[in-house]
């Protein structure tokens, strides 16, 4: 797994902004590696992980 740290700025219920640091360990599916590389490039984690980390469940 490849470790990665993502810094995010997110809003709270009381309309304040919080800085959050998310530590993510990612490991692509080996059978999908060629497809991932063709569609997203070698630095796929730079494109995919920030968008996943910024998702949050509604309160």
N, C-alpha and C positions, 0 to 999 in steps of 0.2 A: 504494500500500500504506500502511496505517496502522500506525505503530510503537507497540509496547506493551511495557512491562516488567512481569513477573510475579515476585513473590518467593514462594518455596516453602520449606517445611521438610520435609526428607526423611530417612529412616533409612538407615544404612549397614549393610554386612554385619556389622560388629563392634558393632552395636547403639548407635551414637552418632547424634546428630541433626546434620544439616548444613543450613545456609541456602544456598539456590541462587537466583540471579537469572537469569531466562530472558528474553531479548529476542526478541520475536516480531513479524514483519511480516505482517499479514493483509490479504487483499483478497477480498471475497466474490465468488462467481460472479455476474456481472451478470444472467444469465437467471433466477437464483434469488432475486434481491433482494426481490421482492414477497412470496414465500413466507417468506423469512427474517424479513422485517419483520412479517408477520402472525403467525407462530408464536413468534418470540423477542423481537420488539420492536426499537426503534431501537438500543438498547445491547446488541445480540446478543453482541458481543465480551466484555462483562463476564460473560456467562453461559457462553459456550462455551470461550473460551481458557484460563481457569484449570483447567477439567476436563481439557483436552487436555494442558496443560503438566505436570500432576501425574502423568500416566501414565508409566511407565518400563518398560523391558524387564527381564526377570529376568536375574540375573547368571549 
